[in-house]
Amino acid sequence: MAAPLLSSQPKRSIENNVLSFVRSGAAESLSAQEILTWSVKNLAPRIALSCSFGAPEGLALLDMMHRIDPASRVFVLDTGRLPQETYDLIDRVRDRYDKRVEVVFPRPEAVRAMVSERGLNPFYESVESRQRCCDVRKVEPVNRYLAEADLDAWVTGLRRDQNVTRSETPKLELDAAHGGIIKVNPIADWTRDQVMEYVEANAVPTNRLHAAGYPSVGCAPCSRAVQPGDDPRSGRWWWESADTRECGLHVDAEDQGSGI
């Protein structure tokens, strides 16, 4: 069962002029840095970056936000199945930026119930089993964090060319699936090359597994290396078709109930 939806109405603490700007679509003409500067100015400290520490996009955004506001917030989801290289990177970032990283965990009782019923690796059996694992380890914890962290906005590293499911991602939107807070996608129109150019130009720390052929690192059992030139997302849930390769964190509200 998918995590329950929160209220779809915009949060009352968000000022009307901010909501009007989000709805206007004017952000589409702004650069990533301009969007982040606007977001920090209007929403800090009630805004946080969601960084997986498994893709360069999140680290590039972390660096950008830190330059705008060294007190900017960042959180990571620890599913309990992350590779050691990801944990190492979290500590490197703490040291490099002198930044507190908020770590979000799944509910232990939910993990125990799933493992007791379906085993340790049910995600290989079917799309439904994999989506349930993502619901327990990822979707519910993030829903809970966004509901309890007193946020008006969260920042993601979504890009339109990452997957067919992300091709219509706006740079700013009201997130009906998470209580009507603002979802900030500053690099929605960037290419992978643009991300890597920023990372290299600013010496941004990234996951060591990228050098081993992993362009996208999630849970260890669900990530693998790909061949040079392959779709960077093809190493995630590679046994499924491309149109189901989402964990459920970034879906429209009307799709949330299906667990996609």
Stockholm file with secondary structure:
# STOCKHOLM 1.0

chainA/1-260         MAAPLLSSQPKRSIENNVLSFVRSGAAESLSAQEILTWSVKNLAPRIALSCSFGAPEGLALLDMMHRIDPASRVFVLDTGRLPQETYDLIDRVRDRYDKRVEVVFPRPEAVRAMVSERGLNPFYESVESRQRCCDVRKVEPVNRYLAEADLDAWVTGLRRDQNVTRSETPKLELDAAHGGIIKVNPIADWTRDQVMEYVEANAVPTNRLHAAGYPSVGCAPCSRAVQPGDDPRSGRWWWESADTRECGLHVDAEDQGSGI
#=GR chainA/1-260 SS CCCCCCCCSCCTTSCHHHHHHHHHTGGGGSCHHHHHHHHHHHHTTSEEEECCSSSHHHHHHHHHHHHHCTTCEEEEECCSCCCHHHHHHHHHHHHHHTCCEEEECCCHHHHHHHHHHHCSCGGGTCHHHHHHHHIIIIIHHHHHHHHHTTCSEEECCCCTTSCGGGTTCCSEEEEGGGTTEEEECTTTTCCHHHHHHHHHHTTCCCCGGGGGTCSSCCSGGGBCCCCTTSCGGGGBSTTSCGGGCCCSSSCCGGGGGGTC
#=GC SS_cons         CCCCCCCCSCCTTSCHHHHHHHHHTGGGGSCHHHHHHHHHHHHTTSEEEECCSSSHHHHHHHHHHHHHCTTCEEEEECCSCCCHHHHHHHHHHHHHHTCCEEEECCCHHHHHHHHHHHCSCGGGTCHHHHHHHHIIIIIHHHHHHHHHTTCSEEECCCCTTSCGGGTTCCSEEEEGGGTTEEEECTTTTCCHHHHHHHHHHTTCCCCGGGGGTCSSCCSGGGBCCCCTTSCGGGGBSTTSCGGGCCCSSSCCGGGGGGTC
//
